[in-house]
Each structure stands twice: as structure tokens, then as C-alpha cells.
Amino acid sequence: MPRFYFDLRDDNGIAPDEEGLELSGLRAVQGEAAKSVADMARDAIIAAPATGGRQKMAIDVRDDKGPVMRVTFAFALETFTPGSPPADH
């Protein structure tokens, strides 16, 4: 089975995956990338300042031959004061 590497990319830079995972193909890669970006999003939202902000992150997937897939995710954290309605987007 081929080995795939899941490099984490966010506003602070890139964290390369040195170990990788052996996966059966692109559907399995896509599923693993979805799990990874969900974990990244959870951690980023928890660590985000209460004053809010926007962040973009990605999982760059590669194999021994080069890039295979990129999964990108962006979020915005908005906090409201009592009595201030959220703005429509």
C-alpha cells in the first residue's frame, strides 16, 4: 500500500508529517484528511482569542511522488456583547 503524508498548514506555517500513513487510495486519503482538518479546526477554535478573528488552514497531502490533495478550511469567530445582534453575512 502507498504511504501518504499529511502536512498541516495554517497562519503560523507548515508542520510536515514525517511518518505518514499507509492507505489504500484516494478515498481513504480524503477520509483521513477530513479527520485531520476537523481536529485542526477544533483546536484552533478552542485556542482562538475571545475577541474573535479569522483563520485559514489546510492539509497538504503528498506521497513519494509529490502532491496528491489539499483540503482547505477557513473559519471566523465572532463574539457579541449583550444586546448587539449578529450582523447578517
C-alpha positions in Angstrom: 0.0 0.0 0.0 1.2 3.5 -0.7 2.3 5.8 2.1 0.7 9.3 2.3 1.9 12.3 4.3 -0.4 14.9 5.8 1.3 18.2 6.2 -0.6 20.7 8.4 -0.7 24.3 7.1 -2.1 27.4 9.0 -1.4 31.1 9.5 1.7 30.1 11.6 3.4 28.0 8.9 3.7 24.3 8.0 4.1 21.3 10.2 5.4 18.5 8.0 4.3 14.9 8.6 7.4 12.8 8.9 5.7 9.4 9.5 2.8 9.2 7.0 0.1 6.6 6.8 -0.3 3.6 4.5 -3.7 4.0 2.9 -5.5 2.1 0.1 -6.2 5.0 -2.2 -7.6 8.5 -2.7 -11.0 7.8 -0.9 -9.1 6.7 2.2 -6.8 9.7 1.9 -9.8 12.0 1.7 -11.3 10.5 4.8 -8.1 10.8 6.7 -7.7 14.4 5.6 -11.3 15.2 6.7 -10.5 13.8 10.2 -7.2 15.8 10.4 -8.8 19.1 9.3 -11.7 18.6 11.8 -9.1 18.1 14.6 -7.2 21.2 13.5 -10.4 23.3 13.4 -11.5 22.2 16.9 -8.1 23.0 18.3 -7.9 26.4 16.5 -11.3 27.4 17.7 -10.6 26.5 21.3 -7.3 28.4 21.2 -8.7 31.5 19.3 -8.9 34.7 21.3 -12.3 35.5 22.6 -12.2 38.8 20.7 -12.6 36.8 17.5 -10.8 36.5 14.3 -10.4 34.6 11.1 -8.2 31.7 10.3 -7.5 29.6 7.3 -5.9 26.2 7.5 -5.1 23.3 5.1 -4.0 19.7 5.0 -1.5 19.2 2.1 -1.3 15.5 1.3 1.6 14.1 -0.6 3.1 10.7 -1.4 6.6 9.7 -2.5 6.0 11.2 -6.0 4.7 14.6 -4.8 1.4 16.5 -4.0 -1.8 14.5 -4.1 -4.5 16.6 -2.5 -5.1 19.8 -0.5 -8.1 20.2 1.9 -8.7 23.8 2.9 -10.8 25.1 5.8 -11.5 28.7 7.0 -13.5 29.9 9.9 -14.4 33.2 11.6 -15.0 33.5 15.3 -17.3 36.4 16.2 -18.3 37.4 19.8 -21.2 39.6 20.6 -22.0 41.8 23.5 -25.4 41.6 25.2 -28.0 43.4 23.1 -25.9 43.5 19.9 -27.4 41.3 17.2 -25.1 39.4 14.9 -24.6 41.0 11.5 -26.1 39.2 8.5 -23.4 37.6 6.3 
